[in-house]
Amino acid sequence: MHRFGSVRGLPLLVSLFAAFAVACASSSTSSVAGGSTPTTAAAYPMTIDGANGKVTLDAMPTRIVSMSPTATEMLFAIGAGDQVVAADSYSDYPSEAPTTKLSAYEPNAEAIANYQPDLVIYATDPGDLQSSLDKLKIPALSEPAAATMDDVYAQMEQLGMATGHADEAKTQADALKAKIEGVVDDVGDAGKGMTYYYELDDTYYSVTSDTFIGAVLGELGLKNIADQAKGASSGYPQLSAEYIVQADPDLILLADTKCCAQDAEKVAKRPGWSDLSAVKNGGVVELDDDVASRWGPRIADLLQQVGDSVQAQAGAHAGAQAGG
Protein backbone atom coordinates (compact mmCIF):
# COMPACT_ATOMS: atom_id res chain seq x y z
CA MET A 1 0.00 0.00 0.00
CA HIS A 2 2.66 2.48 1.00
CA ARG A 3 4.79 1.42 -1.97
CA PHE A 4 3.08 4.20 -3.95
CA GLY A 5 4.18 7.13 -1.82
CA SER A 6 1.40 7.31 0.74
CA VAL A 7 -1.62 5.54 2.12
CA ARG A 8 -3.66 8.68 1.77
CA GLY A 9 -5.20 7.50 -1.52
CA LEU A 10 -7.05 4.78 0.32
CA PRO A 11 -9.93 3.85 -2.04
CA LEU A 12 -7.63 2.43 -4.73
CA LEU A 13 -4.58 1.67 -2.64
CA VAL A 14 -6.44 -0.45 -0.10
CA SER A 15 -7.50 -2.74 -2.94
CA LEU A 16 -3.89 -2.92 -4.05
CA PHE A 17 -2.53 -3.26 -0.49
CA ALA A 18 -1.17 -6.75 -0.68
CA ALA A 19 -0.60 -6.99 -4.39
CA PHE A 20 2.39 -4.73 -4.92
CA ALA A 21 4.83 -5.24 -2.05
CA VAL A 22 8.51 -6.05 -2.65
CA ALA A 23 9.47 -9.39 -1.17
CA CYS A 24 12.50 -10.32 0.92
CA ALA A 25 13.45 -13.96 1.39
CA SER A 26 16.04 -13.57 4.13
CA SER A 27 13.77 -14.24 7.12
CA SER A 28 11.24 -16.53 5.49
CA THR A 29 10.77 -20.11 6.60
CA SER A 30 8.11 -21.00 4.04
CA SER A 31 9.07 -23.61 1.48
CA VAL A 32 9.17 -22.78 -2.21
CA ALA A 33 8.61 -25.73 -4.49
CA GLY A 34 9.55 -23.97 -7.74
CA GLY A 35 8.74 -26.20 -10.67
CA SER A 36 7.70 -29.82 -10.54
CA THR A 37 6.02 -32.33 -12.77
CA PRO A 38 2.25 -32.14 -12.31
CA THR A 39 1.08 -35.03 -10.17
CA THR A 40 -2.59 -34.62 -10.95
CA ALA A 41 -4.10 -35.96 -14.14
CA ALA A 42 -6.09 -32.79 -14.72
CA ALA A 43 -8.88 -32.99 -17.25
CA TYR A 44 -8.67 -30.25 -19.87
CA PRO A 45 -10.48 -28.37 -21.12
CA MET A 46 -11.65 -27.25 -17.69
CA THR A 47 -13.78 -24.37 -16.48
CA ILE A 48 -12.89 -22.61 -13.24
CA ASP A 49 -15.16 -20.34 -11.25
CA GLY A 50 -12.89 -17.36 -10.70
CA ALA A 51 -13.66 -14.07 -8.99
CA ASN A 52 -14.02 -12.66 -12.51
CA GLY A 53 -16.48 -15.33 -13.61
CA LYS A 54 -16.08 -18.65 -15.40
CA VAL A 55 -12.64 -19.15 -16.96
CA THR A 56 -12.11 -21.94 -19.49
CA LEU A 57 -8.66 -23.44 -20.05
CA ASP A 58 -8.30 -25.60 -23.16
CA ALA A 59 -5.05 -27.19 -21.95
CA MET A 60 -2.67 -27.09 -19.02
CA PRO A 61 -1.16 -23.58 -19.06
CA THR A 62 2.57 -23.52 -19.73
CA ARG A 63 3.01 -19.78 -20.32
CA ILE A 64 1.56 -18.06 -17.26
CA VAL A 65 1.91 -14.33 -16.66
CA SER A 66 1.39 -13.44 -13.01
CA MET A 67 0.35 -9.88 -12.29
CA SER A 68 0.13 -10.50 -8.54
CA PRO A 69 3.11 -10.96 -6.20
CA THR A 70 0.98 -13.17 -3.96
CA ALA A 71 -0.08 -15.36 -6.88
CA THR A 72 3.55 -15.61 -7.95
CA GLU A 73 4.52 -16.88 -4.50
CA MET A 74 1.66 -19.35 -4.52
CA LEU A 75 2.48 -20.66 -7.99
CA PHE A 76 6.07 -21.39 -7.00
CA ALA A 77 4.98 -22.89 -3.69
CA ILE A 78 2.69 -25.40 -5.40
CA GLY A 79 5.27 -26.43 -7.97
CA ALA A 80 4.01 -24.44 -10.95
CA GLY A 81 6.95 -22.06 -11.07
CA ASP A 82 8.34 -23.46 -14.30
CA GLN A 83 5.06 -22.60 -16.00
CA VAL A 84 5.42 -18.90 -15.16
CA VAL A 85 7.09 -17.05 -18.04
CA ALA A 86 6.67 -13.52 -16.68
CA ALA A 87 5.67 -11.79 -13.47
CA ASP A 88 4.97 -8.16 -12.63
CA SER A 89 7.65 -5.78 -11.39
CA TYR A 90 6.85 -6.39 -7.72
CA SER A 91 6.95 -10.19 -7.96
CA ASP A 92 10.51 -10.72 -6.80
CA TYR A 93 9.90 -13.61 -4.42
CA PRO A 94 11.08 -16.27 -4.76
CA SER A 95 14.39 -15.21 -6.29
CA GLU A 96 13.83 -17.37 -9.36
CA ALA A 97 10.58 -15.64 -10.24
CA PRO A 98 10.75 -14.17 -13.78
CA THR A 99 10.27 -10.57 -12.65
CA THR A 100 9.73 -8.10 -15.49
CA LYS A 101 8.87 -4.43 -15.94
CA LEU A 102 5.18 -5.26 -16.30
CA SER A 103 3.18 -2.92 -14.10
CA ALA A 104 0.40 -4.41 -12.02
CA TYR A 105 -0.47 -0.89 -10.90
CA GLU A 106 -1.10 0.27 -14.47
CA PRO A 107 -1.33 -2.99 -16.45
CA ASN A 108 -0.91 -2.92 -20.20
CA ALA A 109 -2.66 -5.81 -21.97
CA GLU A 110 -0.52 -5.47 -25.11
CA ALA A 111 2.68 -5.67 -23.06
CA ILE A 112 1.35 -8.75 -21.33
CA ALA A 113 0.38 -10.29 -24.68
CA ASN A 114 3.99 -9.99 -25.85
CA TYR A 115 4.79 -12.92 -23.56
CA GLN A 116 2.25 -15.07 -25.44
CA PRO A 117 0.50 -16.22 -22.27
CA ASP A 118 -2.04 -18.99 -22.13
CA LEU A 119 -3.14 -17.76 -18.69
CA VAL A 120 -2.89 -14.40 -16.90
CA ILE A 121 -3.43 -14.20 -13.16
CA TYR A 122 -4.12 -10.89 -11.46
CA ALA A 123 -5.26 -9.63 -8.06
CA THR A 124 -7.00 -6.44 -9.04
CA ASP A 125 -8.10 -4.69 -12.20
CA PRO A 126 -7.60 -0.93 -11.79
CA GLY A 127 -8.85 -0.24 -15.30
CA ASP A 128 -9.76 -2.33 -18.33
CA LEU A 129 -7.32 -5.22 -17.95
CA GLN A 130 -9.94 -7.98 -18.06
CA SER A 131 -11.86 -6.53 -20.99
CA SER A 132 -8.63 -5.98 -22.93
CA LEU A 133 -7.48 -9.55 -22.33
CA ASP A 134 -10.92 -10.79 -23.39
CA LYS A 135 -10.54 -8.94 -26.69
CA LEU A 136 -7.14 -10.59 -27.16
CA LYS A 137 -8.71 -13.97 -26.29
CA ILE A 138 -6.24 -14.52 -23.45
CA PRO A 139 -7.68 -16.48 -20.49
CA ALA A 140 -7.38 -14.56 -17.22
CA LEU A 141 -8.07 -15.56 -13.64
CA SER A 142 -8.68 -13.04 -10.87
CA GLU A 143 -7.41 -13.93 -7.39
CA PRO A 144 -8.29 -10.83 -5.32
CA ALA A 145 -6.92 -9.92 -1.90
CA ALA A 146 -8.06 -12.47 0.66
CA ALA A 147 -10.49 -11.51 3.40
CA THR A 148 -9.91 -14.66 5.46
CA MET A 149 -7.41 -17.49 5.71
CA ASP A 150 -10.02 -19.74 4.11
CA ASP A 151 -9.74 -17.48 1.05
CA VAL A 152 -5.98 -18.08 1.04
CA TYR A 153 -6.38 -21.85 1.11
CA ALA A 154 -9.06 -21.69 -1.58
CA GLN A 155 -6.90 -19.58 -3.87
CA MET A 156 -3.94 -21.93 -3.53
CA GLU A 157 -6.12 -24.89 -4.39
CA GLN A 158 -7.75 -23.06 -7.29
CA LEU A 159 -4.35 -22.20 -8.73
CA GLY A 160 -3.35 -25.82 -8.26
CA MET A 161 -6.38 -26.98 -10.21
CA ALA A 162 -5.75 -24.49 -13.02
CA THR A 163 -2.08 -25.40 -13.40
CA GLY A 164 -2.30 -29.16 -13.03
CA HIS A 165 -0.86 -29.16 -9.51
CA ALA A 166 -3.97 -29.85 -7.47
CA ASP A 167 -2.28 -32.40 -5.20
CA GLU A 168 0.70 -30.15 -4.47
CA ALA A 169 -1.60 -27.20 -3.82
CA LYS A 170 -3.70 -29.19 -1.37
CA THR A 171 -0.55 -30.30 0.42
CA GLN A 172 0.76 -26.74 0.67
CA ALA A 173 -2.60 -25.37 1.83
CA ASP A 174 -2.86 -28.07 4.50
CA ALA A 175 0.71 -27.38 5.65
CA LEU A 176 0.03 -23.64 5.88
CA LYS A 177 -3.14 -24.24 7.86
CA ALA A 178 -1.32 -26.61 10.22
CA LYS A 179 1.49 -24.11 10.80
CA ILE A 180 -0.94 -21.31 11.62
CA GLU A 181 -2.91 -23.55 13.93
CA GLY A 182 0.36 -24.56 15.58
CA VAL A 183 1.32 -20.95 16.25
CA VAL A 184 -2.12 -20.21 17.70
CA ASP A 185 -1.94 -23.32 19.91
CA ASP A 186 1.56 -22.44 21.12
CA VAL A 187 0.48 -18.94 22.11
CA GLY A 188 -2.62 -20.25 23.82
CA ASP A 189 -4.08 -17.72 26.24
CA ALA A 190 -0.91 -15.63 26.44
CA GLY A 191 -2.29 -12.99 24.09
CA LYS A 192 -5.70 -12.59 25.69
CA GLY A 193 -6.23 -8.99 26.69
CA MET A 194 -2.91 -7.91 25.19
CA THR A 195 -3.24 -4.81 22.98
CA TYR A 196 -1.38 -3.88 19.82
CA TYR A 197 -0.85 -1.06 17.36
CA TYR A 198 -0.15 -2.06 13.76
CA GLU A 199 1.74 0.61 11.84
CA LEU A 200 1.43 0.79 8.05
CA ASP A 201 3.51 3.93 7.64
CA ASP A 202 5.11 6.70 9.67
CA THR A 203 2.01 8.90 9.42
CA TYR A 204 0.25 6.39 11.70
CA TYR A 205 -2.09 4.70 9.24
CA SER A 206 -3.15 1.41 10.76
CA VAL A 207 -5.50 -1.54 10.22
CA THR A 208 -8.55 -2.72 12.15
CA SER A 209 -9.59 -6.22 13.08
CA ASP A 210 -11.94 -6.22 10.08
CA THR A 211 -9.03 -6.35 7.65
CA PHE A 212 -7.32 -9.56 6.58
CA ILE A 213 -4.16 -8.95 8.59
CA GLY A 214 -6.21 -7.76 11.57
CA ALA A 215 -8.26 -10.94 11.53
CA VAL A 216 -5.12 -13.08 11.32
CA LEU A 217 -3.59 -11.32 14.34
CA GLY A 218 -6.91 -11.67 16.14
CA GLU A 219 -6.35 -15.43 16.14
CA LEU A 220 -3.76 -14.81 18.86
CA GLY A 221 -6.35 -13.20 21.12
CA LEU A 222 -4.91 -9.70 20.69
CA LYS A 223 -6.97 -6.51 20.94
CA ASN A 224 -6.44 -3.90 18.23
CA ILE A 225 -6.32 -0.30 19.47
CA ALA A 226 -7.40 0.94 16.01
CA ASP A 227 -10.82 -0.67 16.28
CA GLN A 228 -12.20 2.24 18.28
CA ALA A 229 -10.43 5.00 16.37
CA LYS A 230 -12.03 7.64 14.20
CA GLY A 231 -12.28 6.29 10.67
CA ALA A 232 -12.17 2.66 11.82
CA SER A 233 -15.06 1.80 9.51
CA SER A 234 -12.70 2.18 6.54
CA GLY A 235 -10.54 -0.63 7.88
CA TYR A 236 -7.48 1.61 7.51
CA PRO A 237 -7.80 4.56 9.92
CA GLN A 238 -5.11 7.16 10.40
CA LEU A 239 -4.38 7.39 14.10
CA SER A 240 -2.71 10.26 15.91
CA ALA A 241 0.39 10.05 18.06
CA GLU A 242 -1.71 11.21 21.00
CA TYR A 243 -4.25 8.43 20.45
CA ILE A 244 -1.51 5.78 20.37
CA VAL A 245 0.22 7.13 23.46
CA GLN A 246 -3.05 7.21 25.37
CA ALA A 247 -3.87 3.64 24.30
CA ASP A 248 -0.41 2.50 25.49
CA PRO A 249 -0.34 -0.77 23.50
CA ASP A 250 1.54 -3.82 24.73
CA LEU A 251 2.87 -4.45 21.23
CA ILE A 252 3.81 -2.12 18.38
CA LEU A 253 3.97 -4.00 15.09
CA LEU A 254 5.98 -2.11 12.49
CA ALA A 255 4.99 -2.96 8.91
CA ASP A 256 6.95 0.06 7.66
CA THR A 257 10.54 -1.01 8.26
CA LYS A 258 11.35 -0.84 4.54
CA CYS A 259 9.03 1.78 3.11
CA CYS A 260 9.64 4.27 5.91
CA ALA A 261 12.85 2.93 7.53
CA GLN A 262 11.18 2.58 10.94
CA ASP A 263 12.61 0.45 13.74
CA ALA A 264 12.42 0.07 17.50
CA GLU A 265 15.10 2.68 18.09
CA LYS A 266 13.29 5.32 16.05
CA VAL A 267 9.99 4.51 17.71
CA ALA A 268 11.54 5.02 21.13
CA LYS A 269 12.73 8.48 20.08
CA ARG A 270 9.28 9.70 19.07
CA PRO A 271 8.04 12.41 21.44
CA GLY A 272 6.25 10.80 24.37
CA TRP A 273 6.76 7.24 23.19
CA SER A 274 9.70 6.22 25.37
CA ASP A 275 7.36 5.45 28.28
CA LEU A 276 4.99 3.26 26.29
CA SER A 277 4.68 -0.29 27.58
CA ALA A 278 5.70 -1.76 24.21
CA VAL A 279 8.85 0.37 24.12
CA LYS A 280 9.88 -0.22 27.73
CA ASN A 281 9.24 -3.96 27.60
CA GLY A 282 10.76 -4.77 24.21
CA GLY A 283 7.40 -5.13 22.53
CA VAL A 284 8.24 -3.23 19.34
CA VAL A 285 8.25 -5.84 16.57
CA GLU A 286 10.01 -5.06 13.30
CA LEU A 287 8.07 -6.89 10.58
CA ASP A 288 9.02 -7.44 6.96
CA ASP A 289 6.74 -5.01 5.08
CA ASP A 290 6.55 -7.37 2.15
CA VAL A 291 5.45 -10.45 4.05
CA ALA A 292 3.00 -8.28 6.00
CA SER A 293 1.36 -6.94 2.86
CA ARG A 294 0.68 -10.24 1.09
CA TRP A 295 -1.73 -13.03 1.81
CA GLY A 296 0.43 -15.86 0.52
CA PRO A 297 2.27 -18.78 2.13
CA ARG A 298 4.59 -16.55 4.18
CA ILE A 299 1.73 -15.13 6.27
CA ALA A 300 2.49 -17.97 8.68
CA ASP A 301 6.00 -16.56 9.16
CA LEU A 302 4.57 -13.20 10.18
CA LEU A 303 2.15 -14.81 12.60
CA GLN A 304 5.01 -16.84 14.08
CA GLN A 305 7.06 -13.68 14.62
CA VAL A 306 4.19 -11.93 16.36
CA GLY A 307 3.35 -15.05 18.34
CA ASP A 308 6.92 -15.26 19.62
CA SER A 309 6.69 -11.63 20.74
CA VAL A 310 3.36 -12.26 22.47
CA GLN A 311 4.87 -15.12 24.45
CA ALA A 312 7.93 -13.05 25.31
CA GLN A 313 5.76 -10.20 26.58
CA ALA A 314 3.60 -12.59 28.58
CA GLY A 315 6.68 -14.15 30.11
CA ALA A 316 8.16 -10.77 31.02
CA HIS A 317 4.88 -9.71 32.60
CA ALA A 318 4.67 -12.90 34.63
CA GLY A 319 8.27 -12.47 35.75
CA ALA A 320 7.62 -8.89 36.83
CA GLN A 321 4.61 -9.96 38.87
CA ALA A 322 6.55 -12.76 40.53
CA GLY A 323 9.38 -10.41 41.40
CA GLY A 324 7.08 -7.62 42.55
C-alpha positions as CSV (number, residue, x, y, z in Angstrom):
1,M,0.0,0.0,0.0
2,H,2.7,2.5,1.0
3,R,4.8,1.4,-2.0
4,F,3.1,4.2,-3.9
5,G,4.2,7.1,-1.8
6,S,1.4,7.3,0.7
7,V,-1.6,5.5,2.1
8,R,-3.7,8.7,1.8
9,G,-5.2,7.5,-1.5
10,L,-7.1,4.8,0.3
11,P,-9.9,3.9,-2.0
12,L,-7.6,2.4,-4.7
13,L,-4.6,1.7,-2.6
14,V,-6.4,-0.4,-0.1
15,S,-7.5,-2.7,-2.9
16,L,-3.9,-2.9,-4.0
17,F,-2.5,-3.3,-0.5
18,A,-1.2,-6.8,-0.7
19,A,-0.6,-7.0,-4.4
20,F,2.4,-4.7,-4.9
21,A,4.8,-5.2,-2.1
22,V,8.5,-6.0,-2.6
23,A,9.5,-9.4,-1.2
24,C,12.5,-10.3,0.9
25,A,13.5,-14.0,1.4
26,S,16.0,-13.6,4.1
27,S,13.8,-14.2,7.1
28,S,11.2,-16.5,5.5
29,T,10.8,-20.1,6.6
30,S,8.1,-21.0,4.0
31,S,9.1,-23.6,1.5
32,V,9.2,-22.8,-2.2
33,A,8.6,-25.7,-4.5
34,G,9.6,-24.0,-7.7
35,G,8.7,-26.2,-10.7
36,S,7.7,-29.8,-10.5
37,T,6.0,-32.3,-12.8
38,P,2.2,-32.1,-12.3
39,T,1.1,-35.0,-10.2
40,T,-2.6,-34.6,-11.0
41,A,-4.1,-36.0,-14.1
42,A,-6.1,-32.8,-14.7
43,A,-8.9,-33.0,-17.2
44,Y,-8.7,-30.3,-19.9
45,P,-10.5,-28.4,-21.1
46,M,-11.6,-27.2,-17.7
47,T,-13.8,-24.4,-16.5
48,I,-12.9,-22.6,-13.2
49,D,-15.2,-20.3,-11.2
50,G,-12.9,-17.4,-10.7
51,A,-13.7,-14.1,-9.0
52,N,-14.0,-12.7,-12.5
53,G,-16.5,-15.3,-13.6
54,K,-16.1,-18.6,-15.4
55,V,-12.6,-19.1,-17.0
56,T,-12.1,-21.9,-19.5
57,L,-8.7,-23.4,-20.1
58,D,-8.3,-25.6,-23.2
59,A,-5.1,-27.2,-22.0
60,M,-2.7,-27.1,-19.0
61,P,-1.2,-23.6,-19.1
62,T,2.6,-23.5,-19.7
63,R,3.0,-19.8,-20.3
64,I,1.6,-18.1,-17.3
65,V,1.9,-14.3,-16.7
66,S,1.4,-13.4,-13.0
67,M,0.3,-9.9,-12.3
68,S,0.1,-10.5,-8.5
69,P,3.1,-11.0,-6.2
70,T,1.0,-13.2,-4.0
71,A,-0.1,-15.4,-6.9
72,T,3.6,-15.6,-8.0
73,E,4.5,-16.9,-4.5
74,M,1.7,-19.4,-4.5
75,L,2.5,-20.7,-8.0
76,F,6.1,-21.4,-7.0
77,A,5.0,-22.9,-3.7
78,I,2.7,-25.4,-5.4
79,G,5.3,-26.4,-8.0
80,A,4.0,-24.4,-11.0
81,G,7.0,-22.1,-11.1
82,D,8.3,-23.5,-14.3
83,Q,5.1,-22.6,-16.0
84,V,5.4,-18.9,-15.2
85,V,7.1,-17.1,-18.0
86,A,6.7,-13.5,-16.7
87,A,5.7,-11.8,-13.5
88,D,5.0,-8.2,-12.6
89,S,7.7,-5.8,-11.4
90,Y,6.8,-6.4,-7.7
91,S,7.0,-10.2,-8.0
92,D,10.5,-10.7,-6.8
93,Y,9.9,-13.6,-4.4
94,P,11.1,-16.3,-4.8
95,S,14.4,-15.2,-6.3
96,E,13.8,-17.4,-9.4
97,A,10.6,-15.6,-10.2
98,P,10.8,-14.2,-13.8
99,T,10.3,-10.6,-12.7
100,T,9.7,-8.1,-15.5
101,K,8.9,-4.4,-15.9
102,L,5.2,-5.3,-16.3
103,S,3.2,-2.9,-14.1
104,A,0.4,-4.4,-12.0
105,Y,-0.5,-0.9,-10.9
106,E,-1.1,0.3,-14.5
107,P,-1.3,-3.0,-16.5
108,N,-0.9,-2.9,-20.2
109,A,-2.7,-5.8,-22.0
110,E,-0.5,-5.5,-25.1
111,A,2.7,-5.7,-23.1
112,I,1.4,-8.8,-21.3
113,A,0.4,-10.3,-24.7
114,N,4.0,-10.0,-25.9
115,Y,4.8,-12.9,-23.6
116,Q,2.3,-15.1,-25.4
117,P,0.5,-16.2,-22.3
118,D,-2.0,-19.0,-22.1
119,L,-3.1,-17.8,-18.7
120,V,-2.9,-14.4,-16.9
121,I,-3.4,-14.2,-13.2
122,Y,-4.1,-10.9,-11.5
123,A,-5.3,-9.6,-8.1
124,T,-7.0,-6.4,-9.0
125,D,-8.1,-4.7,-12.2
126,P,-7.6,-0.9,-11.8
127,G,-8.8,-0.2,-15.3
128,D,-9.8,-2.3,-18.3
129,L,-7.3,-5.2,-18.0
130,Q,-9.9,-8.0,-18.1
131,S,-11.9,-6.5,-21.0
132,S,-8.6,-6.0,-22.9
133,L,-7.5,-9.6,-22.3
134,D,-10.9,-10.8,-23.4
135,K,-10.5,-8.9,-26.7
136,L,-7.1,-10.6,-27.2
137,K,-8.7,-14.0,-26.3
138,I,-6.2,-14.5,-23.4
139,P,-7.7,-16.5,-20.5
140,A,-7.4,-14.6,-17.2
141,L,-8.1,-15.6,-13.6
142,S,-8.7,-13.0,-10.9
143,E,-7.4,-13.9,-7.4
144,P,-8.3,-10.8,-5.3
145,A,-6.9,-9.9,-1.9
146,A,-8.1,-12.5,0.7
147,A,-10.5,-11.5,3.4
148,T,-9.9,-14.7,5.5
149,M,-7.4,-17.5,5.7
150,D,-10.0,-19.7,4.1
151,D,-9.7,-17.5,1.1
152,V,-6.0,-18.1,1.0
153,Y,-6.4,-21.9,1.1
154,A,-9.1,-21.7,-1.6
155,Q,-6.9,-19.6,-3.9
156,M,-3.9,-21.9,-3.5
157,E,-6.1,-24.9,-4.4
158,Q,-7.8,-23.1,-7.3
159,L,-4.4,-22.2,-8.7
160,G,-3.3,-25.8,-8.3
161,M,-6.4,-27.0,-10.2
162,A,-5.8,-24.5,-13.0
163,T,-2.1,-25.4,-13.4
164,G,-2.3,-29.2,-13.0
165,H,-0.9,-29.2,-9.5
166,A,-4.0,-29.9,-7.5
167,D,-2.3,-32.4,-5.2
168,E,0.7,-30.1,-4.5
169,A,-1.6,-27.2,-3.8
170,K,-3.7,-29.2,-1.4
171,T,-0.6,-30.3,0.4
172,Q,0.8,-26.7,0.7
173,A,-2.6,-25.4,1.8
174,D,-2.9,-28.1,4.5
175,A,0.7,-27.4,5.6
176,L,0.0,-23.6,5.9
177,K,-3.1,-24.2,7.9
178,A,-1.3,-26.6,10.2
179,K,1.5,-24.1,10.8
180,I,-0.9,-21.3,11.6
181,E,-2.9,-23.6,13.9
182,G,0.4,-24.6,15.6
183,V,1.3,-21.0,16.2
184,V,-2.1,-20.2,17.7
185,D,-1.9,-23.3,19.9
186,D,1.6,-22.4,21.1
187,V,0.5,-18.9,22.1
188,G,-2.6,-20.2,23.8
189,D,-4.1,-17.7,26.2
190,A,-0.9,-15.6,26.4
191,G,-2.3,-13.0,24.1
192,K,-5.7,-12.6,25.7
193,G,-6.2,-9.0,26.7
194,M,-2.9,-7.9,25.2
195,T,-3.2,-4.8,23.0
196,Y,-1.4,-3.9,19.8
197,Y,-0.9,-1.1,17.4
198,Y,-0.1,-2.1,13.8
199,E,1.7,0.6,11.8
200,L,1.4,0.8,8.0
201,D,3.5,3.9,7.6
202,D,5.1,6.7,9.7
203,T,2.0,8.9,9.4
204,Y,0.3,6.4,11.7
205,Y,-2.1,4.7,9.2
206,S,-3.2,1.4,10.8
207,V,-5.5,-1.5,10.2
208,T,-8.5,-2.7,12.2
209,S,-9.6,-6.2,13.1
210,D,-11.9,-6.2,10.1
211,T,-9.0,-6.4,7.6
212,F,-7.3,-9.6,6.6
213,I,-4.2,-8.9,8.6
214,G,-6.2,-7.8,11.6
215,A,-8.3,-10.9,11.5
216,V,-5.1,-13.1,11.3
217,L,-3.6,-11.3,14.3
218,G,-6.9,-11.7,16.1
219,E,-6.4,-15.4,16.1
220,L,-3.8,-14.8,18.9
221,G,-6.4,-13.2,21.1
222,L,-4.9,-9.7,20.7
223,K,-7.0,-6.5,20.9
224,N,-6.4,-3.9,18.2
225,I,-6.3,-0.3,19.5
226,A,-7.4,0.9,16.0
227,D,-10.8,-0.7,16.3
228,Q,-12.2,2.2,18.3
229,A,-10.4,5.0,16.4
230,K,-12.0,7.6,14.2
231,G,-12.3,6.3,10.7
232,A,-12.2,2.7,11.8
233,S,-15.1,1.8,9.5
234,S,-12.7,2.2,6.5
235,G,-10.5,-0.6,7.9
236,Y,-7.5,1.6,7.5
237,P,-7.8,4.6,9.9
238,Q,-5.1,7.2,10.4
239,L,-4.4,7.4,14.1
240,S,-2.7,10.3,15.9
241,A,0.4,10.0,18.1
242,E,-1.7,11.2,21.0
243,Y,-4.2,8.4,20.5
244,I,-1.5,5.8,20.4
245,V,0.2,7.1,23.5
246,Q,-3.0,7.2,25.4
247,A,-3.9,3.6,24.3
248,D,-0.4,2.5,25.5
249,P,-0.3,-0.8,23.5
250,D,1.5,-3.8,24.7
251,L,2.9,-4.4,21.2
252,I,3.8,-2.1,18.4
253,L,4.0,-4.0,15.1
254,L,6.0,-2.1,12.5
255,A,5.0,-3.0,8.9
256,D,7.0,0.1,7.7
257,T,10.5,-1.0,8.3
258,K,11.3,-0.8,4.5
259,C,9.0,1.8,3.1
260,C,9.6,4.3,5.9
261,A,12.8,2.9,7.5
262,Q,11.2,2.6,10.9
263,D,12.6,0.5,13.7
264,A,12.4,0.1,17.5
265,E,15.1,2.7,18.1
266,K,13.3,5.3,16.1
267,V,10.0,4.5,17.7
268,A,11.5,5.0,21.1
269,K,12.7,8.5,20.1
270,R,9.3,9.7,19.1
271,P,8.0,12.4,21.4
272,G,6.3,10.8,24.4
273,W,6.8,7.2,23.2
274,S,9.7,6.2,25.4
275,D,7.4,5.5,28.3
276,L,5.0,3.3,26.3
277,S,4.7,-0.3,27.6
278,A,5.7,-1.8,24.2
279,V,8.8,0.4,24.1
280,K,9.9,-0.2,27.7
281,N,9.2,-4.0,27.6
282,G,10.8,-4.8,24.2
283,G,7.4,-5.1,22.5
284,V,8.2,-3.2,19.3
285,V,8.2,-5.8,16.6
286,E,10.0,-5.1,13.3
287,L,8.1,-6.9,10.6
288,D,9.0,-7.4,7.0
289,D,6.7,-5.0,5.1
290,D,6.6,-7.4,2.2
291,V,5.4,-10.4,4.1
292,A,3.0,-8.3,6.0
293,S,1.4,-6.9,2.9
294,R,0.7,-10.2,1.1
295,W,-1.7,-13.0,1.8
296,G,0.4,-15.9,0.5
297,P,2.3,-18.8,2.1
298,R,4.6,-16.5,4.2
299,I,1.7,-15.1,6.3
300,A,2.5,-18.0,8.7
301,D,6.0,-16.6,9.2
302,L,4.6,-13.2,10.2
303,L,2.1,-14.8,12.6
304,Q,5.0,-16.8,14.1
305,Q,7.1,-13.7,14.6
306,V,4.2,-11.9,16.4
307,G,3.3,-15.1,18.3
308,D,6.9,-15.3,19.6
309,S,6.7,-11.6,20.7
310,V,3.4,-12.3,22.5
311,Q,4.9,-15.1,24.5
312,A,7.9,-13.1,25.3
313,Q,5.8,-10.2,26.6
314,A,3.6,-12.6,28.6
315,G,6.7,-14.1,30.1
316,A,8.2,-10.8,31.0
317,H,4.9,-9.7,32.6
318,A,4.7,-12.9,34.6
319,G,8.3,-12.5,35.8
320,A,7.6,-8.9,36.8
321,Q,4.6,-10.0,38.9
322,A,6.6,-12.8,40.5
323,G,9.4,-10.4,41.4
324,G,7.1,-7.6,42.6
